[in-house]
């Protein structure tokens, strides 16, 4: 039986190495495209659910957070009734009220709709961390647009605001002048953005997106990735933006600049 010579084995290994070098970038690109498609799909599902909520509430856009004592949360950001809690009332699936109101909601596959697959930041209290009380919080990547220009009303209300009462309530859908040019939601990969909490429910003001503040922290010998990562897609700060008309466009965060602030919109005055 003929055996391979050392030279032949070296040649085969070299050819395989060359093939891997050629194929790996293509495979990585295909994987990234697939993951981006998942995020775009998530935003589409959230849009349909939020429009159902808007229809049932007299045409008013969904509030990013409802810090109402009637919901049992008061003003604690951990317990505030957030937009994802509202959608889990039946618009995007049904989660029992006790779970929606809890500090640590039990995991449900529905939570995956709220998370971009590129988002690998650990939550504020990851499982096993001393301050987590042995519980785990789940990632939420998306945030509504609550940017205000010159004190104008916001698309998505963010609860109490003594500085600007207009921040309390959302606008009516009919107030949006150019729906296809008005950003409703984008990604905010932040360690405090967690399912069921009032943290990072909306983007209020985001400047200097080129600065990435992601950092790592070691707790009891385990490394956790925390911080804010505006470039979590690793593609030059390009990410999907959901518009009021339901369209989703992947574009550079810096292309959304207006008046020195990110996220832009057009409303009827």
C-alpha positions in Angstrom: 0.0 0.0 0.0 1.3 3.4 -1.1 2.0 5.8 1.8 1.9 9.6 1.5 5.3 11.2 1.6 6.1 14.1 4.0 6.2 16.5 1.0 2.7 15.4 -0.1 1.3 15.9 3.4 2.9 19.3 3.5 1.3 20.2 0.2 -2.1 19.0 1.2 -1.9 21.0 4.5 -0.8 24.1 2.6 -3.7 23.8 0.2 -6.2 23.3 3.0 -4.7 26.4 4.7 -5.2 28.5 1.5 -8.8 27.3 1.1 -9.6 28.2 4.7 -8.0 31.6 4.2 -10.3 32.1 1.2 -13.4 30.7 2.6 -13.3 32.0 6.2 -14.0 35.7 5.3 -17.0 34.6 3.2 -18.3 32.4 5.9 -17.9 35.2 8.5 -19.7 37.6 6.2 -22.6 35.2 5.6 -22.9 34.6 9.4 -22.9 38.3 10.0 -25.5 38.9 7.3 -27.7 36.2 8.8 -27.4 37.7 12.3 -28.2 41.2 11.0 -31.3 39.7 9.3 -32.5 38.4 12.7 -32.2 41.8 14.2 -34.1 43.4 11.3 -36.8 40.7 11.8 -37.0 41.4 15.5 -37.6 45.1 14.8 -40.3 44.1 12.3 -42.1 42.0 15.0 -41.8 44.8 17.6 -43.2 47.3 15.1 -46.3 45.2 14.4 -46.9 44.6 18.1 -46.4 48.3 19.0 -48.8 49.4 16.2 -51.4 47.0 17.7 -50.9 48.8 21.0 -51.2 52.2 19.3 -54.5 51.2 17.7 -55.9 50.1 21.0 -54.8 53.3 22.7 -56.4 55.9 20.5 -53.5 56.3 18.1 -50.9 57.2 20.7 -47.5 55.7 20.2 -46.3 53.3 22.9 -44.5 54.8 25.9 -41.0 53.7 26.5 -41.6 53.5 30.2 -44.6 54.0 32.6 -43.3 54.9 36.1 -46.8 54.6 37.6 -47.4 53.4 41.1 -50.5 51.7 39.9 -48.3 49.2 38.3 -46.5 48.5 41.5 -43.2 49.8 40.3 -43.1 53.5 41.4 -40.1 55.4 40.3 -37.5 52.6 40.7 -35.9 51.9 37.3 -35.7 48.3 38.1 -39.4 47.9 38.5 -40.9 50.4 36.1 -43.3 49.1 33.5 -41.4 49.2 30.3 -42.4 49.1 26.6 -41.6 45.4 26.4 -43.8 44.7 29.4 -46.6 46.4 27.5 -46.0 44.3 24.4 -46.0 41.1 26.5 -49.6 41.8 27.5 -50.7 40.0 24.3 -49.4 42.1 21.5 -46.2 40.1 21.1 -47.1 37.1 23.2 -48.4 36.8 26.7 -46.3 36.8 29.9 -48.2 36.5 33.2 -48.5 39.9 35.0 -46.6 38.6 38.0 -43.6 37.8 35.8 -43.8 41.2 34.0 -43.8 43.0 37.3 -41.1 41.0 38.9 -37.5 42.2 39.5 -36.2 39.0 37.9 -38.6 37.8 35.2 -38.4 34.0 34.5 -36.8 33.3 31.1 -39.2 33.0 28.2 -38.3 32.4 24.6 -40.2 35.5 23.7 -37.3 37.5 25.2 -35.2 36.6 22.2 -37.2 39.1 20.1 -35.9 41.9 22.3 -32.2 41.0 21.7 -29.9 41.6 18.8 -27.8 38.4 18.3 -24.7 40.6 18.1 -25.3 41.9 21.6 -22.9 40.0 23.8 -22.8 42.4 26.7 -23.5 41.0 30.1 -26.4 42.4 32.1 -25.8 44.7 35.1 -26.3 41.7 37.5 -25.2 38.6 35.5 -25.8 35.2 37.0 -23.4 34.4 39.7 -22.4 38.0 40.5 -22.6 38.8 44.2 -25.3 41.6 43.7 -27.6 39.5 41.6 -29.1 37.6 44.5 -28.5 34.5 42.6 -30.9 35.6 39.8 -30.3 36.4 36.1 -31.5 39.3 34.0 -31.9 39.0 30.3 -30.6 41.3 27.6 -32.7 43.8 25.7 -31.0 45.6 22.9 -33.6 47.9 21.4 -34.7 51.3 22.6 -37.4 53.8 21.4 -36.6 57.2 20.1 -37.2 59.9 22.8 -34.9 62.6 21.4 -36.4 66.1 21.7 -35.3 69.0 19.6 -35.7 72.5 21.2 -38.1 71.1 23.8 -40.5 69.5 21.2 -42.7 66.5 22.2 -41.1 63.1 22.0 -42.1 60.1 19.9 -42.0 57.7 22.9 -42.8 59.0 26.4 -40.3 58.3 29.1 -42.3 58.9 32.2 -41.6 61.6 34.8 -39.6 64.6 33.7 -39.8 67.8 35.7 -37.5 69.5 33.3 -39.8 68.9 30.3 -43.4 67.7 31.0 -43.7 66.8 27.3 -41.4 63.9 27.9 -44.1 62.2 29.9 -46.4 61.2 27.1 -45.9 59.8 23.6 -47.0 61.6 20.5 -50.0 60.5 18.4 -49.1 58.6 15.3 -51.1 61.2 13.3 -48.6 63.9 14.5 -45.7 62.3 12.6 -45.3 64.3 9.4 -43.0 62.0 7.4 -43.2 58.5 8.8 -40.6 57.2 6.4 -38.1 59.7 7.6 -38.7 59.4 11.3 -36.8 56.9 13.4 -39.0 55.0 15.9 -36.5 52.6 17.4 -32.8 51.7 17.2 -30.3 49.5 19.0 -28.8 50.6 22.3 -26.4 47.8 23.4 -25.9 48.9 27.0 -25.3 46.8 30.0 -28.3 48.3 31.8 -30.7 47.6 28.9 -32.5 44.5 30.3 -35.9 42.9 29.8 -38.6 44.3 32.1 -36.7 47.2 33.6 -36.9 51.0 33.1 -33.2 51.3 32.3 -32.2 52.4 28.7 -35.8 52.0 27.4 -35.3 55.0 25.1 -32.5 56.9 23.4 -32.7 60.5 24.8 -29.4 61.9 23.6 -26.6 60.1 22.1 -23.5 62.0 21.0 -20.0 60.9 20.0 -20.9 57.4 18.9 -17.3 56.8 17.8 -16.5 56.4 21.5 -17.0 52.8 22.6 -17.0 52.4 26.4 -17.2 48.6 26.6 -15.1 47.2 29.4 -14.6 43.9 31.2 -15.0 43.2 34.9 -13.9 40.2 36.9 -16.3 39.0 39.6 -15.3 36.0 41.7 -12.9 34.9 39.0 -15.3 35.1 36.1 -15.0 37.8 33.5 -18.1 39.8 32.4 -18.4 42.1 29.5 -20.2 45.3 30.5 -20.5 48.8 29.2 -21.9 50.5 26.1 -21.1 49.2 22.6 -22.4 51.3 19.8 -20.4 49.2 17.3 -21.4 45.8 18.4 -22.0 44.7 14.8 -18.3 45.4 14.2 -19.1 47.0 10.8 -18.2 50.7 11.2 -21.2 51.7 13.5 -23.8 50.5 11.0 -27.0 49.1 12.6 -30.7 48.7 11.8 -33.1 51.6 12.4 -36.8 51.1 12.5 -38.9 53.9 11.0 -42.5 55.0 11.9 -43.8 53.5 8.6 -42.4 50.1 9.5 -39.4 50.2 7.3 -36.0 49.0 8.6 -32.8 50.4 7.2 -29.3 49.4 8.1 -27.2 52.5 8.1 -24.4 54.4 9.8 -25.2 55.8 13.2 -23.5 59.0 12.2 -25.9 59.5 9.2 -28.6 60.1 11.8 -27.0 63.3 13.1 -29.2 66.4 13.3 -28.6 69.4 15.5 -25.7 67.6 17.1 -27.9 64.8 18.2 -28.3 61.3 16.9 -31.8 60.0 15.8 -33.8 62.4 13.8 -37.5 62.9 13.0 -40.1 65.2 11.4 -43.4 66.1 13.1 -46.3 68.3 12.5 -45.9 71.5 14.4 
